[in-house]
Structures are given as structure tokens and as C-alpha cells.
Amino acid sequence: YDNQKKWPVIYLFDSHAGGKFAVEHFKEAAERFGYVVIGSNNSKNGLQTLDHTLDVMTNDAQTEYSLDVNRQYAAGFSGGGRVASYLATKTGKLKGIITCGAGMPGFNPQTAAGKFDVFGIAGREDFNYDEVMGIAQQFDKTDWRYMTEGFDGAHEWPPAYLFTKALLWFQFNAMKDGLITKNEPLIEQEFDSTMFRIKDELSKRHYSAAANDCKEGIADFDGLTNIRKLHKKLLSIQEMNGYIAEKQKEAQLKYGEDQLRSDFIDAFSTHDAEWWTDALDGLSNKIESEPDLPTKQMLKRVKGFLGIICYTFTSNAVKEKNEENLEKFIKIYQIVEPQNPDSYFYKAQLMEMQDQPEEAALALRKAITLGYTDMGKIKATFSKKVLQLEKF
């Protein structure tokens, strides 16, 4: 770092305020391309003072460091990805974002106040995978620059190499915008690397992957070098029988996933805990025995989705003070995700509704044992009678 130079900066947001954890993922990419990386230890899911936190963070950064105000970016995982999107929209000062494990539902690029580049990443077992991949449809036929990437993983921070790829894309876009000098050796090296990957994927009969490499190459190099080879290669791949078959299979899997999700949502109202035990056993057995990787990943996405739906149904029952539904949904929640602390937090609320403070305190202790850390929310939610029993 040299304070005589203006540096690009990327602000990072973890869903559980793990600023240092987030920064570690970007270390390799930041070293290669020369970014100041700043992780928030305050921003987390459900934070009521988010605007204040963002204002303090960005103001402090620009006071402490010599930053290029024309090259500010943000990235985050899960709820942190949504914070990155929000910061870009709120300030209108970011050049781009990387959203991991979270898409941009409800965002309309046609009516947004200002443009920024969007790089979406999700694990192929992530319940939000389709939401992230949907970014392509949101921004298609607009003049926004976007990219989506999948990796073999679940709802988690992506591997570091994808952040190197994302920052490389930001570098190319900065060259196109005249913000940094055009780096011909880098462009030539990466173009050759892209052509090699396409050839390698085709040799393995990975037709969709080869087509995606073509599309990414076009997005990377358009405006920097001649991309006729990439356009020609993409058209030839899209006419191959193997590519057509892969796209048909993708569509079938998408239909099957949508149907499974719909059936499970309906089951919250129509089936009891015993049915859910059998259904979860059946789903787990299918995942274990499924030999086809894309199908296995789809089934894992559905299983992860059930945890989100459990959270939604249970939290809504708390808001509605519907004790009957809450009791039922908690049972289902603990069948679907027996180690999730949120279900015991909600059980504690149910016990307090039913005037059972001792049972509420025990459920709270179980939630903490399983990893519940928001003591502020515990103290704001429960009565002194409950809190004093376990000396919270």
C-alpha cells in the first residue's frame, strides 16, 4: 500500500458479521490486482442500523485510505450479497458488485437510478442457485454488464479462484471504461486461456460448459480485442447434438425442482410431522443413491430450500401468534434441520406464549448450545422471568 496512489476498494459483507472471514476469501485476488479490501464486522442479517453501519464504514475507509472513488465495489455472501446490492443502489457510487448465494429479486435494471456491473456466484447445491442464475434473465436485453458463475458447493462462500475471476472481469471493464490503462499482455494471455478452456471442455463433451466459456469470453473481451473466434465457436457449439441434449436435461431438472418445491410448500398445510419424517428420509435416500451429479445437486437444493421455508412459516406463525401452527411448524423444522438453533429460539417463544417459562429458558439454552449468538435479540424478545431463569 502506498498512500501516494489511488487504489480500487471492495467492501465485503458476511451474513453473520464475519468481516475477517470475508476478507480472507479475497486475499489472493486483491494481491494480484491491487485492491484495498474492507470487511464489515457489524453488517449481518436483520441488522436494524444497516444504513448507519454502511455510512460509517464507507466514510471511515475514504478518510483512512487513498481510494479511487471511481473504482469502488462491494461483495457479500447470502444476506451480505443483498447488502452489496443495496449499497450499490443506495449510493449510486459503486462500479460493480459480487453477490454470492443471493440473487436480486425485485430489482429492475430498467428503472434503476444508476448502472453497476453485477457478478453473481452460487453453489450448485445452494437453495438460491436458481435465483442467482436468474440474474442473466433480469439483465438480458439491457446494456448492463453481468456475469453468473456456479461451483460445486452448497450455500457457502465460494472458492477464492472465483473472486480472482470476478476481479479480473472488473479489471477488463475498467479498461473499457478508460479508468485504467489497457493491459495488452494480460488481455492476450487471458484470451488464449479462454480458448484453451473451451477446447478442453469440448474434449470432455461438456458442451454447456464450453458454451458458457464462450459467452464469458465475449463478455470479457468485447471492446478489448477481436472476438469473432468466440462468436463463431459459440454458434458451432449451440448446433451440436450434445449441447441440445444438455439444455433439454437442464430444463427437465428445472421443471422437476419447481414441482418438488411446490409440493413441499403445500405439505406444510396438509401433512403432519410423521409424514415429514418419512418424506425427509425418502429425500435423503434419493440424494445418497442418485448417481447423476446434476440430479443429486438439484435434490440437495430442494432439501436446503426446505430449511428456508421452515424458517418462513415458523416466523410468520410467531408474528400471527398462532400457537397451533407454530407448534406444528417447529416440529417440522426440527425434522428438516435438527441442528438449526432458530427452531429452538422459536420453541422458546412458543413456551413463553403458553406460560411455561422454565421450558422457554431450556429451549433458549439449547438454541445457544447449537450456535445461536444474537444475545441482543434474546434480551429484546423474552421477559425478565425467562431470562433470569438461565441468567441470560
Beta strands, then each sheet from edge to edge (+ up, - down):
strand 1: 7-13
strand 2: 36-39
strand 3: 67-77
strand 4: 96-100
strand 5: 117-123
strand 6: 146-151
sheet 1: 2+ 1+ 3+ 4+ 5+ 6+
end
